[in-house]
Amino acid sequence: MTGTPAQLALSRRRALMLGAAGFAVGGFSRPSRAAEYATSWKFGDVTVHKVLEHIMLYPADKSFPGMPLEELDANADILGPNFYDPASKGIVFSYQAYLVRTPRYNIIVDGGHGNDKKRGLAGTSMLHGTEFIENLRKAGVTPDQVHFVMNTHFDSDHTGWNTVLANDAWKPTFPKARYLFDKVELADVEGKIAKSAPSKAAYDDSIKPILDAGNADMIDGDHTIGDGVRIVASRGHTAGHHSLEISSKGKRAVLCGDVIHSPIEVVHPEWTVAFDHDKEAAKITRTKFVEANTDVDVTIFAAHFSGPTAGKIVSEKGKRRFRTLVT
């Protein structure tokens, strides 16, 4: 997901409430630990850890332009405070990586905005001093212990922690890892950098340094990592978007990246999302994904879901909904 959100005008009282919960008010925030729920989930021999970077509010009308936004308030029971703030009409977006731990491998999926990278979001040119690496260590892994890095796609808010700034140069954050880059996604981004300054900036600081360091392995479509973990194509949001599937001892999970941005898209997969690069292709992929995973015992991890984060798609009260797992 990319974009430059308009800052939200909130009352002082509401701003203090959101700040206490860890939400950004017109900018970046460092979420309070008290606001968090579970940060790890077990699927057979595989564990998924959420590694939080920061949380932001985006205006709903900018996120879903032209959509009937009264549906957000009508589905308040589904969205709750973790995904939508009705007072400000703001969609809650969490930026995080997922650490997937198998008996043999430590795998990073996506990587937020990263520190020291000029992105221009919400009037803030860059992030400094986020607790991402500290949160990774708390999950039991250091950057040197990561075996694979998988970006579901190459938007700048998913590749930021591919690299860190060291001696005025961008170096791989995970120096011993193999970065699994999709050929289609890479070609698409390289085709955009000549005409898009944001694409060029993200490419120059988060993708090209990995290629130059020789740490990238090219994949083309589906790819098996092992220990019940595989990468599957889920094209639409971007040309080479992928998801990661887990299947271990009868337990299943899907890390679906930006196939879904908000639980309202489970209710309305036909809605147009501003951040989708190919809106029609994304809509088709999203609809198929929601239909295939409704009332199925598979846990869904979308890239930007805050609060409880993990959940399942279920049929309830005549509609589909995303039911979060609170423990």
N, C-alpha and C positions, 0 to 999 in steps of 0.2 A: 504494500500500500504506500502510495506517495501522495503528496499534495501540500498546499500551504493553507491551513485552516484559518478562518477569521477568529479573532479572539472573542471569547464569550464574556458578555457583560452580565455579571452576577451581583446580587446584593452582598453586602459585607458579611452578613450572617451566613448566607448560603456558601460563600467562598470559604469561610472558616470551617464550615461543616465538611465541605469537599476536601479541603486541605488536611483536616484531621483524618479523613479516610484514605488519604494518600493520592487524591486525584489532582491533576494539574489544573490550574485556573488560568486559561489563556497562555499556557506554556508547559514546560517540563516540570516534573516533580520527582522527588525521591519518596516512593510510597512507604508508609509506616508498616512495620512488620505486624503490628496488631491487626491491621486491616486484612491480612492474608489468611487464607484457609489452608487446606492441604497443599503441600508443595512436592509430594512424590506419590506415585501410584505403582502398584506391582501387577504385572501380567505374566504369570508363570515364572520363568527365569529372567524376565526382562523388567527393569524398573525405569520409569519415566520421571524425571525431576524437572520442575519449572525453575528456570534461572532468570529471575526478574531483572529488567533494566529500569524501566520507568512506566508511568501511566499518564495518559492525556485524555482530555475531552475534545471531541470534534463536533461542530454543529451538525445536527441531524439533516438539515436541509442541504448542507454541502456534501454530506456523505451519501444521501439518497435523493438526488435532485429530481423534482417532479413527482415524487412518490406521495401517496396519501399518508402524511406523517401522523395523522390522528390515530393510525393503527399502532403507533408506538405506545401511546397512552392507553389504548384499548387492550394492549398486551402487557400491561405493567406487571401482572402476576408472573409472566414468563421472563421478562427482562430484569425486573427487580432493580436494586440499586447498583448492582455490579456491572450492568451492561448499558444502562440508560439512566440519565438524570432528567426527570421531567421538568424540574424547575428551570433549568437552563436550556432544555431541549438539546442536550448534548449526548452523543454516543461515547461510551467509555471504551477506549482502546488501551490495551496493555501491550507493552513491547517486551519481548522475552525470547530466550532460547529454550529449547528442550534438550536436556541431557538424557540420552538413552543409554542405559548400562546393561550389557549382556554378560554372560559368563566370560567372554573373551574381549569384548570391545566397549570402548566409551565413544559415543557418537554425539556430536553437537548438531542439532537441527535448527537452522536460522540463527540470527545474531543481532537483532536490534539495530540501532543507529550507530553504536560505537562512540568512543570518546574522541574528542578533538577533530571531528569531521564536520565541515560546513554544510549544513542542510537547510537553514533558513526557515525552520518550522516554527510556527506560532511566534514569530518575531525573535526567536532565539537562534543564533547562527550555529551553535554547536553545543554538545554536551561535554561537561567536564566532571570527572570524579564520581561517576556512577558506581554503584556497588556490584556491578555485574561479575567481575572476577572474584570478588569476595563471596558472592552468592554461589558461584560455581565451586569454590573451595568448600563451602559449607555443605554442598551436595556430595563432597568426598572426592573431588577430582581437581587436579591442577591442570593448567594449560598443557604442560608437557606430557600428561597422561591421556590426552585425547588421541584416538586412532583415526577417526573419520569426521569430516565436517560436510554437512549436506545443506545447501541453501535450497529451500523449496522453489525460490526464484530469485532474480537479481535486483529487485527493488531495493533502494538504499536502506530501508528500515529492516531488511532481512540479511544484509551482508556486512553491516558495520563492524561487528566484532571478528570478521575474518582477519583483520589486521590491527596492529597497534603502532603508535608513533614511537620510534626509537632512533635517537640521534638524527632527527629531522627527516627520517625515511620511514615508509610504511613497511612493516615486517609481519609475517604470519603470527597471529596470536597463538596458534597451536602449531608449533614448529615441527613436531614429529607426526602430525596428522596428514592424511591424504584428503584433499578437498575434492569432492565428487561434483564436477561441473557438467551440466547437461549441454551437449553440443548445440541443440536448437536454441536454448536460452542464451548461450554465449554468443552465437551468431546474431541473434536478434538484438542484443544489447550493443554489440560492436557496430551494428548497422545504424544505431541511434546516436552514437556519441558525437558524430560530426554535426548534428543539427540540434542536439539537446544538451545544454550546459549541465543540468542536474545529472543526466545519465553519464556524461563524461566525468564529472567529479566523483561519482560513486564508482565508476569503472576504474578511474585512476588510483583511488585510495583503497579500494576494497577487493578488486578482482584482478587487475593487472599485476599487482605485487605478488599474488599467489602464483600466477602464470610465470612470472619472471623468476621466482624462487624455485620453480620446478616441482611445486607441491600439489599441482592439480592433476587429477585423473579424469579423462573425458568419459562420460556415459551417454548412451543414446537410447532413450526409452527406459523400460523397466530394468532394474539392476538389483541383484541379490547381494546383500552384505553378509548375511549368515546369522546363526543363532535365532532364527525366526524373524529376522528383520529384512525387509526389502523395500526398495524405492519403486514407486509406480507413477506413470505419467498421469497427470490430471490437468491437461492443457486448457487454457481459457483465460484465466486471470492474466497470465502472460503466455508467450508462445511456447515456452519450455517448462511451465510450472509442473512440479512433482509433489507427490505426497509420500509419506513413509508409513508403511504398514507393519504391525507387530502381531505375531501369532505364536504363542508359547503355552504349552500345556493346556490347550483348550481356551485360553484367554486371548482376546483380540483388542487391538486399539489402532486408530488411524490418526496420524498427525497431518492434518489436511491443509496446512498453510493458509493461503488466502482464498481457498475455494469458498469459504464463508468468513465474513468479517464480523457479523453480529448475529445473535440468536433470532433476530427478527427475520433473517433470511431463511431460517428453517420453516417459519410460518409462511413466508412469502419468498420462495426462491426465484420467483419471476421478477422481483424488484431489480431495477437498474442501480448498480453501485458505481459511484464516481471513480473509484480507484481501479476498476477493471480495465485493462488495456484493450481487450476485445470483448466488448460488453455482451454481444450475442453468444459468442462461444463460451464465455464465463457463465452465462445464464443456463445454457444447456448442460454444462458440466456440473454446476451447482444443483440443478434440478435432479439430474440423474443420481448425484451423490446423496441427496436428501432422501430420495425414494428408495435407493438401495440399502440405506442404513436405518430406515424407520422400523422400530419394533424388532431390532436385531441386537444381539448381545455383543455390541462393539462400542468401546469408549472412544469418544471424539475429542481431539485436542485441536482447536483452531488456533491460528497464530496469535490472535489479538484478544482472546477472551480473558477477562480479568476475574478477580475474586476466586470462586471455586474452580473455575477454568474447565475442568474435565466434566463430561456429561454424556448422555445418550439421547438419541432422537426417538421420541415415543408419540403414539397416538393418544390424545387425551382431550376430552370435551369437544369432540368434533374437529380437532385440528392437530397438526403436528406441533410439537414443542421440543425445546432443548431442556432436558431435565438435568440439572447439575448434580454432581456427586459431592456431597458436603463433607464427607469423611474419607 
